[in-house]
Amino acid sequence: MHQHFFKILIIAACHSVSKGEESILRATIDNLKAEKSLVRFIMFSSCPQVAKDFNLKNVEITGNFLVYFMTRWMRRHFGLPILDLKKEHFTGSMKEFISCDLVILNSGDILTEVFRRSSYVYLALLMLAKLLHKPVVVYAQTLDLPSSLVRRIFLRVVLNMVDLITFRDEISIFNAEHIGIRRPCIHLTADPAFFLTPKRSGAIENAITKLKRANSDKPLVGICPSSTIFSHTSQNISTSERYRRGIKQLADLVESIRNETEASIILIPHAYSYKPQEDDRVFTRIVWSKLKRKRHVNILNDVYDSKELKFAISKLDLLITFRMHPLIHALSTGVPCISFDYSGKMHQLMKYSHLPDALTMYIDELFVRSKIVYLIKMILDTEGSNRYRLNNGELCKYTERALSNIICLKELIVQKCESQRKF
């Protein structure tokens, strides 16, 4: 007897190999393993060549046919970093879209103002899916209040058409009510990265062991830089100048930590890109080259998946991060963390985690190195370190909320399968 598969089409941006986006994908797909024999995953990406670098097993990757159709228009009007798609991508992805059984919007930041220009493409895909009578899930998203009336109306129309929405933070629920999104079933969840399982890496373990032995078992501080966060500073200077100043500020911070604490430092790039100015590995290597004291400072420069990077973070005494998902990895593995925010997401997460406000700063505060170093010393003091960690009760709450993404998704899959008699 011929076996029918329930085909899930995942819409993801994948403009860069972001380990945050990969964390959401891996956690979700891993937790649908029980149904994997009867579920087929297709990932839609505007950059399929980049998306393939995620190395996701049991996931087929294809180009986004709407992006193929709109590439020239989008480049002309938005200047978006979209790779050329071949004709076979266009026809093949259109067939996959028409034949799929469920559409999921992944990439947790697509509905934020940071991606306000490119989000119109993804919202148009959701609208097209509903016109084709496909069930649609807006999955583990953050929703910002739109900056324009046109975007507000577009969000209200499209999101009221979908079948299920899961928001990963409280502010998104408030924003949805404010915009007028009331029709679909809306659930407050948490980021799926909270239940991502760390995976042991021998290479990472060896690098950490060597650092600790070479520095007489002094504390190990990890830093997850971001090559793009400095573009969000309030300084009225060019993007290239902000990039250069960001390198100097981060190098100065590393030097200050080494001088004041004697801690070993490991730099952990968390996003790769085909554009060097957006690649954290390139940014991190330049920062390292500017250091006067390179001893006891190392870089995880090889290619690691999000599970391996979560394993690396779990071995730290302290993490300093300029990206959201390393913060989640630290919180979910009991590692104290200082974060630098530009959008308010990290402040919201720390606020609802009942952790001290001082642990999250805006990027402009990077100039105040004395305050940062003082906080680092406080955290590395073993007697007071527990107050800077997520307690077990809060961790259980976030893990349960994160897993509710999967529960809601499975319930919808079962419901659709029964109605279509796929199983």
Sequence and secondary structure as in RCSB ss.txt:
>XXXX:A:sequence
MHQHFFKILIIAACHSVSKGEESILRATIDNLKAEKSLVRFIMFSSCPQVAKDFNLKNVEITGNFLVYFMTRWMR
RHFGLPILDLKKEHFTGSMKEFISCDLVILNSGDILTEVFRRSSYVYLALLMLAKLLHKPVVVYAQTLDLPSSLV
RRIFLRVVLNMVDLITFRDEISIFNAEHIGIRRPCIHLTADPAFFLTPKRSGAIENAITKLKRANSDKPLVGICP
SSTIFSHTSQNISTSERYRRGIKQLADLVESIRNETEASIILIPHAYSYKPQEDDRVFTRIVWSKLKRKRHVNIL
NDVYDSKELKFAISKLDLLITFRMHPLIHALSTGVPCISFDYSGKMHQLMKYSHLPDALTMYIDELFVRSKIVYL
IKMILDTEGSNRYRLNNGELCKYTERALSNIICLKELIVQKCESQRKF
>XXXX:A:secstr
     EEEEEEE  SSEEHHHHHHHHHHHHTTGGGTTTEEEEEEES HHHHGGG  TTEEEEE HHHHHHHHHHH
HHH        HHHHHHHHHHHHH SEEEE  TTTTSGGGTTTHHHHHHHHHHHHHTT  EEEEEE     SSHH
HHHHHHHHHTTSSEEEESSHHHHHHHHHHT  SSEEEE   GGGG      HHHHHHHHHHHHHTTT  EEEEE 
 SSGGGGSS  S HHHHHHHHHHHHHHHHHHHHHHH  EEEE   EE SSGGG HHHHHHHHHHT S  TTEEE 
 S   HHHHHHHHHT SEEEESSHHHHHHHHHTT  EEEEESSSHHHHHHHHTT  GGGEEEGGGGG HHHHHHH
HHHHHSTTTGGGGS  HHHHHHHHHHHHHHHHHHHHHHHHHHHHHT  
